[in-house]
Amino acid sequence: MHDLVIRGGTIVDGTGAPRFEGDVAVDAGRIAAVGRVESRGRRELDARHRLVTPGFVDVHTHYDGQVTWDPELAPSSWHGVTTLVMGNCGVGFAPVRPGQEDFLIELMEGVEDIPGTALHEGIDWRWESFPEYLDAVGAMPRALDVAAQVPHCAVRAYVLGERAHDLEVSAAEIAEMARLTRDALRAGALGFSTSRTILHRSRHGLVPGTHSKPEELLGIGAALGEAGHGVFEMVSDLQGQEPDLSWMRAFCEATGRALTFALAQTPFAPTAWRDTLGRVEALAVQGLRIVPQVPCRPTGMLFGLQSTLHPFVLHPTWRRELAEHPHAARVARLRAPELRARLLAEEPATRDPIARALVSNWPRIFPLGDPPDYEPPEERSVAATAARDGRRPEEVAYDWLLERDGTALLFAPLANYVDCDFEAIRAMMLHPSTVLGLSDGGAHCGLICDASMPTYLLTHWARDRARGPRIPLEQAVRLQTANTAAVWGLGDRGTLEPGKRADLNVVDLDALRLRAPEMVHDLPAGGRRLVQRAEGYGATVVAGEVTFEDGERTGALPGRLVRGPRAC
Ligand SMILES: [Zn+2]
């Protein structure tokens, strides 16, 4: 008798091997057998006509605050994610000196658009050091496993205090930052993260460490070599180009550890990603693990009347008469012809050319629709529609925003959509050196909701894509399971093989649907966030326990903190 048998499914085991019909037996939270299982289970799940996959491993999230109050960690847990990694992009909440809590919240709010009021109310700060933070996270049972990385901004604030933003740091200070990082890794952190992009700002300006010198990064990075595990994660405007590449390479040579950085196709250098992949491939031959991290769709801003940004958010009439009103009242007023005419006669009241460009890049703003379309053809853009109808783009956007009772969303891809299709993304995803990531689960609450990427990988890439080649199902699953797990050293999970953790999904692929994202106000202090649901997950299993069944939480909380191996 097994604890659990998942019976008669189509097994896509995460290794990339061809699918096959079979059963999965589970004992004591681990997979006991895969194939034909004769003995019964104390519990049996009927998986006939359904896929059985490993649980998804999402390595790029920002649940660092939410993880301390919320055992569900939606939306990621709604999308088959059974292990997530947080502490990305240099921001997080440990280590923290008493009195610095607000500063770390401001950084998270500025960079990741997570409401500061929600973080204030939600976090109870029962820690100072990173190991104490891990203990606090580890003390709470939850629906899925979580793992943490040490954020550079917090380490800098801890060591440098008021000078957290300074470029100049002493050798002793670097040594202290390295010591804190080493202690965190030895306590179980899975890596260290930093931000080197001018897009990441708080009310204090660029985040601490944005322009840190190579000696600081290499000095802290040495801690990963000494600890013998951990990933160096980074978001950088240089995207792996010089002068970053020299120290990235030196880091890998000195420590033998992997370094991952966000890679995207940008409008400014639309082919640079190809050069980067070529360079990374050449370094891989020498055994250096530089791993571009790529998403499975563009990082898309979602403009809606409840979002942080939309094409009219900077207009004087919006700011004066609508911004502070409840959603329903705004929608009613926007429907009035007088207000419509007045708003459409105005311009965004900003001198900031970036802000202006962001909200009025009409050739790259599309209706998202329901079901959502993340790969819309160019002719469906606001610009193309306006040209066809002989209207101004502003009029088209205005009317679209009022659809679905004013909850319609416009999709404004930030990068990876230069050619208005996904061919660049596909090439990046399928490159042997890359890893899937950048869902930013738990973050960008007012503008982006990409925690649904694991579901999208199956619906769009493995099943629906019509505007170019699809990705074979076996390969798509491997990218979100064995591949992500391997880069972060999570070798105990990611495939359906005897001895591995019994984390898995039972999926009705024919019925799998992504719903349109929606704005809800369920964070602490009534904070808002975009969430996105899915239909078609029959069951999600974590450590052998069913956590979701037909899309509903079962109440089981088998998820734990995953600690990296302690150095011996
Ligand atoms: Zn991030």
Residues whose N, C-alpha, C, O or C-beta is under 5 A from the ligand:
A	BS01	ZN	N88 C89 D440
